[in-house]
């Protein structure tokens, strides 16, 4: 098995221990690679726990934006002001600060850097053991579990030979997602397998583009037979789509854009709409909910009717009729009841308000219909232009 060298520039210590002033240049380089805008250094400093007076002094004494950012990070790494109350000078507190500033792209790249650094660290630390993997798969399985790469202790206890370990890997893959297998092949430079991976990805892309959803209904997407996912480890997406009008790629694309690599498709069902059931690790529930909430608008634009994660309903489309009917009943009830003149006047005003609300809802419905028609025309125009 070939070993793999790396030019990876981030030291694992950036992600596994409190940071010090000696790592200032590393932190600056990290933020630069992640695309953090230097002009937001002042807000970053406040979010990390530095006082406004401290930041104002930095601005006064610095010539450029880069100098301001450098001095800001220097104060943070020195744990000045209220830095400790904000989590201290750590990678995690920096990542949290970026997310709270809505610098989500930079925060995501920061997290990716952490994952890569951890993978390289695991490889370097356990290289002798990995070199013996063909003869001692049990030790490899235990190591992977200990490092958090694989979390299923019960699965690993049954790994007696290498094929058993591979079965665990296959269980983490699906017919439309072999990213874990691809990562392993790339990490250990298994040249014989690389071409098969590429062939599969090419075939899969063509399959997803041509395969109509109605031909995929109720089919399992697991690479191997696995136990049904628990409710708390299932995410359900309901789309207002016709199965014969959409392709499998429409589903894989929207899931990739809005859920990243958190979920795997388990199966697709239908009723009056398309129901996509996915699985995800329970430990990632919080991260998945945040990711979906950030991309909820995109999901809704793509016909989302209902979205649930575990037992939690993140969003459900409310039909205008569900709002209209209770309002109409209340208006009619008020009109039917006899009251004194003053009371009748009050009720009449209430009835008028309810009628106005109903009228506004009808206008909203009309606008929604017009918007849908407009989007349909735009889509048809784009298709005809192609």
C-alpha positions as a Markdown table, in Angstrom:
| # | Residue | x | y | z |
|---|---|---|---|---|
| 1 | Unk | 0.0 | 0.0 | 0.0 |
| 2 | Unk | 1.5 | 3.4 | -1.0 |
| 3 | Unk | 2.0 | 6.1 | 1.5 |
| 4 | Unk | 0.9 | 9.6 | 0.8 |
| 5 | Unk | 2.8 | 12.7 | 1.5 |
| 6 | Unk | 1.0 | 16.0 | 2.0 |
| 7 | Unk | 1.8 | 19.7 | 1.4 |
| 8 | Unk | -1.0 | 20.6 | 3.7 |
| 9 | Unk | -0.2 | 23.9 | 5.3 |
| 10 | Unk | -2.3 | 23.8 | 8.5 |
| 11 | Unk | -0.7 | 22.3 | 11.6 |
| 12 | Unk | -3.1 | 20.0 | 13.5 |
| 13 | Unk | -2.2 | 22.0 | 16.7 |
| 14 | Unk | -4.3 | 24.8 | 15.2 |
| 15 | Unk | -7.4 | 22.7 | 15.7 |
| 16 | Unk | -6.6 | 20.6 | 18.8 |
| 17 | Unk | -5.4 | 23.0 | 21.5 |
| 18 | Unk | -5.6 | 26.6 | 22.7 |
| 19 | Unk | -3.8 | 29.0 | 20.3 |
| 20 | Unk | -0.9 | 31.2 | 21.3 |
| 21 | Unk | 0.7 | 34.4 | 20.0 |
| 22 | Unk | 3.4 | 32.2 | 18.3 |
| 23 | Unk | 0.7 | 31.0 | 15.9 |
| 24 | Unk | -0.4 | 34.5 | 14.7 |
| 25 | Unk | 1.0 | 34.0 | 11.2 |
| 26 | Unk | -0.8 | 30.6 | 10.9 |
| 27 | Unk | -4.1 | 32.1 | 11.9 |
| 28 | Unk | -3.7 | 34.9 | 9.4 |
| 29 | Unk | -2.9 | 32.5 | 6.6 |
| 30 | Unk | -5.8 | 30.3 | 7.6 |
| 31 | Unk | -8.3 | 33.3 | 7.4 |
| 32 | Unk | -6.8 | 34.3 | 4.1 |
| 33 | Unk | -7.2 | 30.8 | 2.6 |
| 34 | Unk | -10.8 | 30.7 | 3.8 |
| 35 | Unk | -11.6 | 34.0 | 2.1 |
| 36 | Unk | -12.4 | 36.1 | 5.2 |
| 37 | Unk | -12.8 | 39.8 | 4.2 |
| 38 | Unk | -10.2 | 41.8 | 6.1 |
| 39 | Unk | -12.4 | 44.9 | 6.2 |
| 40 | Unk | -14.6 | 43.2 | 8.8 |
| 41 | Unk | -11.7 | 42.9 | 11.3 |
| 42 | Unk | -13.4 | 45.3 | 13.7 |
| 43 | Unk | -16.6 | 43.3 | 13.9 |
| 44 | Unk | -14.6 | 40.1 | 14.2 |
| 45 | Unk | -12.7 | 41.6 | 17.2 |
| 46 | Unk | -15.9 | 42.5 | 19.0 |
| 47 | Unk | -17.3 | 39.0 | 18.4 |
| 48 | Unk | -14.2 | 37.4 | 19.7 |
| 49 | Unk | -14.4 | 39.4 | 23.0 |
| 50 | Unk | -12.2 | 42.4 | 22.4 |
| 51 | Unk | -13.4 | 45.8 | 23.8 |
| 52 | Unk | -14.3 | 48.6 | 21.4 |
| 53 | Unk | -11.7 | 50.9 | 23.0 |
| 54 | Unk | -9.0 | 48.3 | 22.2 |
| 55 | Unk | -10.2 | 48.1 | 18.6 |
| 56 | Unk | -10.4 | 51.9 | 18.3 |
| 57 | Unk | -6.8 | 52.2 | 19.5 |
| 58 | Unk | -5.8 | 49.5 | 16.9 |
| 59 | Unk | -7.4 | 51.5 | 14.1 |
| 60 | Unk | -5.7 | 54.7 | 15.3 |
| 61 | Unk | -2.3 | 53.2 | 15.4 |
| 62 | Unk | -2.5 | 51.1 | 12.2 |
| 63 | Unk | -1.8 | 52.2 | 8.6 |
| 64 | Unk | -3.6 | 49.4 | 6.7 |
| 65 | Unk | -6.6 | 47.1 | 7.0 |
| 66 | Unk | -4.2 | 44.1 | 7.1 |
| 67 | Unk | -2.3 | 45.8 | 10.0 |
| 68 | Unk | -5.6 | 46.2 | 11.8 |
| 69 | Unk | -6.5 | 42.6 | 11.4 |
| 70 | Unk | -3.0 | 41.4 | 12.4 |
| 71 | Unk | -3.1 | 43.5 | 15.6 |
| 72 | Unk | -6.7 | 42.4 | 16.3 |
| 73 | Unk | -5.7 | 38.7 | 16.1 |
| 74 | Unk | -2.6 | 39.4 | 18.2 |
| 75 | Unk | -4.8 | 40.8 | 21.0 |
| 76 | Unk | -7.1 | 37.8 | 20.7 |
| 77 | Unk | -4.3 | 35.3 | 20.8 |
| 78 | Unk | -3.0 | 37.2 | 23.9 |
| 79 | Unk | -6.5 | 36.6 | 25.4 |
| 80 | Unk | -7.0 | 40.3 | 26.1 |
| 81 | Unk | -10.2 | 41.9 | 27.4 |
| 82 | Unk | -13.1 | 39.4 | 27.4 |
| 83 | Unk | -11.6 | 36.8 | 25.1 |
| 84 | Unk | -11.8 | 34.0 | 27.7 |
| 85 | Unk | -15.5 | 34.6 | 28.3 |
| 86 | Unk | -16.0 | 34.0 | 24.5 |
| 87 | Unk | -14.4 | 30.6 | 24.6 |
| 88 | Unk | -10.8 | 31.7 | 24.6 |
| 89 | Unk | -8.3 | 31.8 | 21.7 |
| 90 | Unk | -9.2 | 28.5 | 20.0 |
| 91 | Unk | -10.1 | 27.3 | 16.6 |
| 92 | Unk | -13.7 | 26.6 | 17.7 |
| 93 | Unk | -14.3 | 30.1 | 19.0 |
| 94 | Unk | -12.9 | 31.6 | 15.8 |
| 95 | Unk | -15.3 | 29.3 | 13.7 |
| 96 | Unk | -18.2 | 30.3 | 15.9 |
| 97 | Unk | -17.4 | 34.0 | 15.5 |
| 98 | Unk | -17.4 | 33.7 | 11.7 |
| 99 | Unk | -20.8 | 31.9 | 11.8 |
| 100 | Unk | -22.3 | 34.5 | 14.0 |
| 101 | Unk | -21.2 | 37.2 | 11.5 |
| 102 | Unk | -22.9 | 35.2 | 8.7 |
| 103 | Unk | -19.5 | 34.6 | 7.1 |
| 104 | Unk | -20.8 | 31.0 | 6.4 |
| 105 | Unk | -18.6 | 30.4 | 3.4 |
| 106 | Unk | -15.4 | 31.2 | 5.4 |
| 107 | Unk | -16.6 | 29.2 | 8.4 |
| 108 | Unk | -17.4 | 26.2 | 6.1 |
| 109 | Unk | -13.9 | 26.3 | 4.6 |
| 110 | Unk | -12.5 | 26.7 | 8.1 |
| 111 | Unk | -14.3 | 23.5 | 9.2 |
| 112 | Unk | -13.0 | 21.7 | 6.0 |
| 113 | Unk | -9.5 | 22.7 | 6.9 |
| 114 | Unk | -10.0 | 21.1 | 10.4 |
| 115 | Unk | -11.2 | 17.9 | 8.9 |
| 116 | Unk | -8.3 | 17.7 | 6.5 |
| 117 | Unk | -5.8 | 18.4 | 9.2 |
| 118 | Unk | -7.3 | 15.8 | 11.4 |
| 119 | Unk | -7.3 | 13.2 | 8.6 |
| 120 | Unk | -3.6 | 13.9 | 7.9 |
| 121 | Unk | -2.8 | 13.8 | 11.6 |
| 122 | Unk | -4.5 | 10.4 | 12.0 |
| 123 | Unk | -2.6 | 9.1 | 8.9 |
| 124 | Unk | 0.7 | 10.3 | 10.2 |
| 125 | Unk | 0.2 | 9.1 | 13.8 |
| 126 | Unk | -1.0 | 5.7 | 12.8 |
| 127 | Unk | 1.0 | 5.1 | 9.6 |
| 128 | Unk | 2.8 | 1.9 | 11.0 |
| 129 | Unk | -0.6 | 0.4 | 11.9 |
| 130 | Unk | -2.1 | 1.4 | 8.6 |
| 131 | Unk | 0.8 | -0.3 | 6.8 |
| 132 | Unk | -0.1 | -3.5 | 8.5 |
| 133 | Unk | -3.9 | -3.2 | 7.8 |
| 134 | Unk | -4.1 | -6.2 | 5.4 |
| 135 | Unk | -2.8 | -8.5 | 8.1 |
| 136 | Unk | -4.5 | -6.8 | 11.1 |
| 137 | Unk | -7.9 | -5.3 | 10.1 |
| 138 | Unk | -9.2 | -5.5 | 13.7 |
| 139 | Unk | -6.6 | -2.9 | 14.9 |
| 140 | Unk | -7.4 | -0.6 | 12.0 |
| 141 | Unk | -11.1 | -0.8 | 12.8 |
| 142 | Unk | -10.5 | 0.0 | 16.5 |
| 143 | Unk | -8.2 | 2.9 | 15.5 |
| 144 | Unk | -10.9 | 4.3 | 13.2 |
| 145 | Unk | -13.5 | 4.1 | 15.9 |
| 146 | Unk | -11.2 | 5.7 | 18.5 |
| 147 | Unk | -10.5 | 8.6 | 16.2 |
| 148 | Unk | -14.2 | 9.1 | 15.5 |
| 149 | Unk | -14.0 | 8.2 | 11.8 |
| 150 | Unk | -16.4 | 5.4 | 12.4 |
| 151 | Unk | -18.8 | 5.6 | 15.4 |
| 152 | Unk | -20.5 | 2.2 | 15.3 |
| 153 | Unk | -18.8 | 0.3 | 18.1 |
| 154 | Unk | -21.2 | -2.7 | 17.7 |
| 155 | Unk | -20.3 | -3.0 | 14.0 |
| 156 | Unk | -16.6 | -2.9 | 14.7 |
| 157 | Unk | -16.7 | -5.6 | 17.3 |
| 158 | Unk | -17.6 | -8.1 | 14.6 |
| 159 | Unk | -14.7 | -7.1 | 12.3 |
| 160 | Unk | -12.5 | -10.2 | 12.2 |
| 161 | Unk | -11.0 | -9.9 | 8.7 |
| 162 | Unk | -10.5 | -7.1 | 6.2 |
| 163 | Unk | -13.7 | -7.8 | 4.3 |
| 164 | Unk | -15.6 | -7.1 | 7.5 |
| 165 | Unk | -14.1 | -3.7 | 7.8 |
| 166 | Unk | -15.0 | -3.0 | 4.1 |
| 167 | Unk | -18.6 | -4.0 | 4.9 |
| 168 | Unk | -18.7 | -1.3 | 7.5 |
| 169 | Unk | -17.4 | 1.2 | 4.9 |
| 170 | Unk | -20.0 | 0.0 | 2.4 |
| 171 | Unk | -22.7 | 0.5 | 5.0 |
| 172 | Unk | -21.7 | 4.1 | 5.1 |
| 173 | Unk | -22.1 | 4.5 | 1.3 |
| 174 | Unk | -25.2 | 4.5 | -0.9 |
| 175 | Unk | -25.8 | 4.0 | -4.6 |
| 176 | Unk | -25.6 | 7.8 | -5.1 |
| 177 | Unk | -22.9 | 8.6 | -2.6 |
| 178 | Unk | -19.6 | 6.8 | -2.4 |
| 179 | Unk | -17.6 | 9.8 | -1.0 |
| 180 | Unk | -16.3 | 7.8 | 2.0 |
| 181 | Unk | -15.0 | 5.0 | -0.3 |
| 182 | Unk | -13.5 | 7.6 | -2.7 |
| 183 | Unk | -11.8 | 9.4 | 0.2 |
| 184 | Unk | -10.2 | 6.1 | 1.4 |
| 185 | Unk | -9.0 | 5.3 | -2.1 |
| 186 | Unk | -7.5 | 8.7 | -2.5 |
| 187 | Unk | -5.9 | 8.8 | 0.9 |
| 188 | Unk | -4.1 | 5.5 | 0.4 |
| 189 | Unk | -3.5 | 5.9 | -3.3 |
| 190 | Unk | -5.1 | 2.6 | -4.3 |
| 191 | Unk | -4.3 | 3.1 | -8.0 |
| 192 | Unk | -6.2 | 0.0 | -9.1 |
| 193 | Unk | -9.4 | 1.3 | -7.6 |
| 194 | Unk | -9.2 | 5.0 | -8.7 |
| 195 | Unk | -10.2 | 4.2 | -12.3 |
| 196 | Unk | -13.2 | 2.2 | -11.1 |
| 197 | Unk | -14.2 | 5.1 | -8.9 |
| 198 | Unk | -14.1 | 7.5 | -11.8 |
| 199 | Unk | -16.0 | 5.1 | -14.1 |
| 200 | Unk | -18.7 | 4.7 | -11.4 |
| 201 | Unk | -19.0 | 8.5 | -10.9 |
| 202 | Unk | -19.3 | 9.1 | -14.7 |
| 203 | Unk | -21.9 | 6.3 | -15.0 |
| 204 | Unk | -23.8 | 7.7 | -12.0 |
| 205 | Unk | -23.9 | 11.2 | -13.4 |
| 206 | Unk | -25.5 | 10.0 | -16.6 |
| 207 | Unk | -27.9 | 7.7 | -14.7 |
| 208 | Unk | -29.1 | 10.5 | -12.5 |
| 209 | Unk | -29.6 | 12.9 | -15.5 |
| 210 | Unk | -31.7 | 10.4 | -17.4 |
| 211 | Unk | -33.5 | 8.4 | -14.7 |
| 212 | Unk | -37.1 | 9.6 | -14.1 |
| 213 | Unk | -38.1 | 9.7 | -10.5 |
| 214 | Unk | -41.2 | 7.6 | -11.2 |
| 215 | Unk | -38.8 | 4.7 | -12.0 |
| 216 | Unk | -37.0 | 5.1 | -8.7 |
| 217 | Unk | -40.0 | 5.0 | -6.4 |
| 218 | Unk | -39.8 | 2.7 | -3.4 |
| 219 | Unk | -36.3 | 1.5 | -4.5 |
| 220 | Unk | -33.6 | 1.3 | -1.8 |
| 221 | Unk | -30.5 | 3.4 | -2.4 |
| 222 | Unk | -28.3 | 1.6 | 0.2 |
| 223 | Unk | -25.2 | 0.0 | -1.2 |
| 224 | Unk | -25.9 | -3.0 | 1.0 |
| 225 | Unk | -28.9 | -4.2 | 2.9 |
| 226 | Unk | -29.0 | -2.3 | 6.2 |
| 227 | Unk | -31.5 | -2.0 | 9.1 |
| 228 | Unk | -34.1 | 0.7 | 8.7 |
| 229 | Unk | -33.0 | 4.1 | 10.1 |
| 230 | Unk | -34.4 | 5.2 | 13.4 |
| 231 | Unk | -36.9 | 8.1 | 13.3 |
| 232 | Unk | -34.4 | 10.3 | 15.1 |
| 233 | Unk | -31.9 | 9.6 | 12.3 |
| 234 | Unk | -34.2 | 10.3 | 9.4 |
| 235 | Unk | -34.9 | 13.5 | 7.4 |
| 236 | Unk | -37.9 | 13.7 | 5.1 |
| 237 | Unk | -38.2 | 16.2 | 2.3 |
| 238 | Unk | -41.7 | 16.6 | 0.6 |
| 239 | Unk | -41.7 | 18.3 | -2.8 |
| 240 | Unk | -44.6 | 19.5 | -4.8 |
| 241 | Unk | -43.4 | 17.6 | -7.9 |
| 242 | Unk | -44.8 | 15.2 | -10.4 |
| 243 | Unk | -42.6 | 12.0 | -10.5 |
| 244 | Unk | -42.8 | 11.8 | -14.3 |
| 245 | Unk | -41.6 | 15.4 | -14.8 |
| 246 | Unk | -38.5 | 15.2 | -12.6 |
| 247 | Unk | -35.2 | 13.3 | -12.8 |
| 248 | Unk | -33.2 | 11.7 | -10.1 |
| 249 | Unk | -30.5 | 14.4 | -10.6 |
| 250 | Unk | -33.1 | 17.1 | -9.5 |
| 251 | Unk | -33.2 | 15.4 | -6.1 |
| 252 | Unk | -29.5 | 14.8 | -5.8 |
| 253 | Unk | -28.7 | 18.4 | -6.8 |
| 254 | Unk | -31.1 | 20.1 | -4.4 |
| 255 | Unk | -30.0 | 17.8 | -1.5 |
| 256 | Unk | -26.3 | 18.5 | -2.3 |
| 257 | Unk | -26.9 | 22.3 | -2.4 |
| 258 | Unk | -29.0 | 22.5 | 0.8 |
| 259 | Unk | -27.8 | 19.6 | 3.0 |
| 260 | Unk | -24.2 | 19.1 | 1.9 |
| 261 | Unk | -22.9 | 15.6 | 2.8 |
| 262 | Unk | -25.0 | 15.3 | 5.9 |
| 263 | Unk | -27.6 | 13.1 | 4.4 |
| 264 | Unk | -27.9 | 9.9 | 2.3 |
| 265 | Unk | -30.9 | 9.0 | 0.3 |
| 266 | Unk | -32.7 | 5.9 | 1.6 |
| 267 | Unk | -35.7 | 5.8 | -0.7 |
| 268 | Unk | -38.2 | 7.9 | -2.6 |
| 269 | Unk | -42.0 | 7.6 | -2.3 |
| 270 | Unk | -44.9 | 9.5 | -3.7 |
| 271 | Unk | -48.5 | 10.3 | -3.0 |
| 272 | Unk | -49.7 | 13.7 | -4.3 |
| 273 | Unk | -46.1 | 14.8 | -4.2 |
| 274 | Unk | -42.5 | 13.4 | -4.0 |
| 275 | Unk | -41.3 | 12.2 | -0.6 |
| 276 | Unk | -37.6 | 11.8 | -0.2 |
| 277 | Unk | -36.4 | 10.0 | 3.0 |
| 278 | Unk | -32.8 | 10.3 | 4.0 |
| 279 | Unk | -30.6 | 9.1 | 6.8 |
| 280 | Unk | -28.0 | 11.0 | 8.8 |
| 281 | Unk | -25.8 | 10.4 | 11.9 |
| 282 | Unk | -27.7 | 11.3 | 15.0 |
| 283 | Unk | -24.6 | 13.2 | 16.3 |
| 284 | Unk | -25.0 | 15.6 | 13.4 |
| 285 | Unk | -28.7 | 16.5 | 14.1 |
| 286 | Unk | -27.9 | 20.1 | 15.3 |
| 287 | Unk | -25.5 | 20.8 | 12.4 |
| 288 | Unk | -28.1 | 19.4 | 9.9 |
| 289 | Unk | -30.9 | 21.6 | 11.3 |
| 290 | Unk | -28.7 | 24.7 | 11.1 |
| 291 | Unk | -27.7 | 23.8 | 7.5 |
| 292 | Unk | -31.3 | 23.3 | 6.4 |
| 293 | Unk | -32.5 | 26.4 | 8.1 |
| 294 | Unk | -29.9 | 28.5 | 6.2 |
| 295 | Unk | -31.0 | 27.0 | 2.9 |
| 296 | Unk | -34.7 | 26.9 | 3.6 |
| 297 | Unk | -35.5 | 29.6 | 1.1 |
| 298 | Unk | -33.8 | 27.7 | -1.7 |
| 299 | Unk | -35.8 | 24.5 | -0.8 |
| 300 | Unk | -39.1 | 26.5 | -0.8 |
| 301 | Unk | -38.2 | 28.0 | -4.2 |
| 302 | Unk | -37.7 | 24.4 | -5.5 |
| 303 | Unk | -41.2 | 23.3 | -4.4 |
| 304 | Unk | -40.7 | 22.2 | -0.8 |
| 305 | Unk | -44.0 | 21.4 | 1.0 |
| 306 | Unk | -42.8 | 19.9 | 4.2 |
| 307 | Unk | -39.4 | 19.3 | 5.9 |
| 308 | Unk | -38.8 | 17.2 | 9.0 |
| 309 | Unk | -35.6 | 16.2 | 10.8 |
| 310 | Unk | -36.2 | 13.4 | 13.3 |
| 311 | Unk | -39.3 | 14.3 | 15.3 |
| 312 | Unk | -38.9 | 18.0 | 14.5 |
| 313 | Unk | -40.9 | 19.7 | 11.7 |
| 314 | Unk | -38.7 | 22.5 | 10.4 |
| 315 | Unk | -41.2 | 23.9 | 7.9 |
| 316 | Unk | -44.6 | 23.1 | 6.5 |
| 317 | Unk | -46.5 | 24.9 | 3.8 |
| 318 | Unk | -49.8 | 26.3 | 5.0 |
| 319 | Unk | -52.5 | 26.3 | 2.4 |
| 320 | Unk | -54.5 | 29.5 | 2.0 |
| 321 | Unk | -57.7 | 27.5 | 2.4 |
| 322 | Unk | -56.6 | 26.5 | 5.9 |
| 323 | Unk | -56.6 | 30.2 | 6.8 |
| 324 | Unk | -59.7 | 31.2 | 4.9 |
| 325 | Unk | -62.2 | 28.7 | 6.3 |
| 326 | Unk | -61.8 | 29.6 | 10.0 |
| 327 | Unk | -62.0 | 33.3 | 9.2 |
| 328 | Unk | -65.1 | 32.8 | 7.1 |
| 329 | Unk | -66.8 | 30.8 | 9.9 |
| 330 | Unk | -65.9 | 33.4 | 12.5 |
| 331 | Unk | -67.3 | 36.2 | 10.3 |
| 332 | Unk | -70.6 | 34.4 | 9.7 |
| 333 | Unk | -70.9 | 33.5 | 13.4 |
| 334 | Unk | -70.5 | 37.2 | 14.4 |
| 335 | Unk | -73.1 | 38.2 | 11.8 |
| 336 | Unk | -75.7 | 35.7 | 13.1 |
| 337 | Unk | -75.5 | 36.7 | 16.8 |
| 338 | Unk | -78.1 | 39.4 | 18.0 |
| 339 | Unk | -76.5 | 42.1 | 20.3 |
| 340 | Unk | -77.2 | 45.6 | 21.5 |
| 341 | Unk | -76.4 | 48.6 | 19.2 |
| 342 | Unk | -73.0 | 49.3 | 20.8 |
| 343 | Unk | -72.0 | 45.7 | 20.8 |
| 344 | Unk | -73.3 | 45.2 | 17.2 |
| 345 | Unk | -71.1 | 48.1 | 16.1 |
| 346 | Unk | -68.0 | 46.6 | 17.8 |
| 347 | Unk | -68.8 | 43.2 | 16.2 |
| 348 | Unk | -69.4 | 44.8 | 12.8 |
| 349 | Unk | -66.0 | 46.5 | 13.0 |
| 350 | Unk | -64.4 | 43.1 | 13.9 |
| 351 | Unk | -66.2 | 41.4 | 11.1 |
| 352 | Unk | -65.0 | 44.1 | 8.7 |
| 353 | Unk | -61.4 | 43.6 | 9.9 |
| 354 | Unk | -61.7 | 39.8 | 9.4 |
| 355 | Unk | -63.2 | 40.4 | 6.0 |
| 356 | Unk | -60.3 | 42.7 | 5.2 |
| 357 | Unk | -57.8 | 40.0 | 6.4 |
| 358 | Unk | -59.5 | 37.4 | 4.2 |
| 359 | Unk | -59.3 | 39.8 | 1.2 |
| 360 | Unk | -55.6 | 40.3 | 1.8 |
| 361 | Unk | -55.0 | 36.6 | 2.0 |
| 362 | Unk | -56.9 | 36.2 | -1.4 |
| 363 | Unk | -54.6 | 38.9 | -2.9 |
| 364 | Unk | -51.6 | 37.0 | -1.6 |
| 365 | Unk | -52.8 | 33.9 | -3.1 |
| 366 | Unk | -53.4 | 35.7 | -6.4 |
| 367 | Unk | -49.8 | 37.1 | -6.3 |
| 368 | Unk | -48.4 | 33.6 | -5.5 |
| 369 | Unk | -50.2 | 32.2 | -8.5 |
| 370 | Unk | -48.9 | 35.0 | -10.8 |
| 371 | Unk | -45.4 | 34.4 | -9.5 |
| 372 | Unk | -45.6 | 30.7 | -10.2 |
| 373 | Unk | -46.9 | 31.4 | -13.7 |
| 374 | Unk | -44.0 | 33.9 | -14.2 |
| 375 | Unk | -41.4 | 31.4 | -13.0 |
| 376 | Unk | -42.9 | 28.8 | -15.3 |
| 377 | Unk | -42.7 | 31.1 | -18.3 |
| 378 | Unk | -39.0 | 32.0 | -17.4 |
| 379 | Unk | -38.2 | 28.2 | -17.1 |
| 380 | Unk | -39.9 | 27.5 | -20.5 |
| 381 | Unk | -38.0 | 30.4 | -22.1 |
| 382 | Unk | -34.7 | 29.0 | -20.8 |
| 383 | Unk | -35.5 | 25.6 | -22.1 |
| 384 | Unk | -36.5 | 26.9 | -25.5 |
| 385 | Unk | -33.3 | 29.0 | -25.7 |
| 386 | Unk | -31.2 | 25.8 | -25.1 |
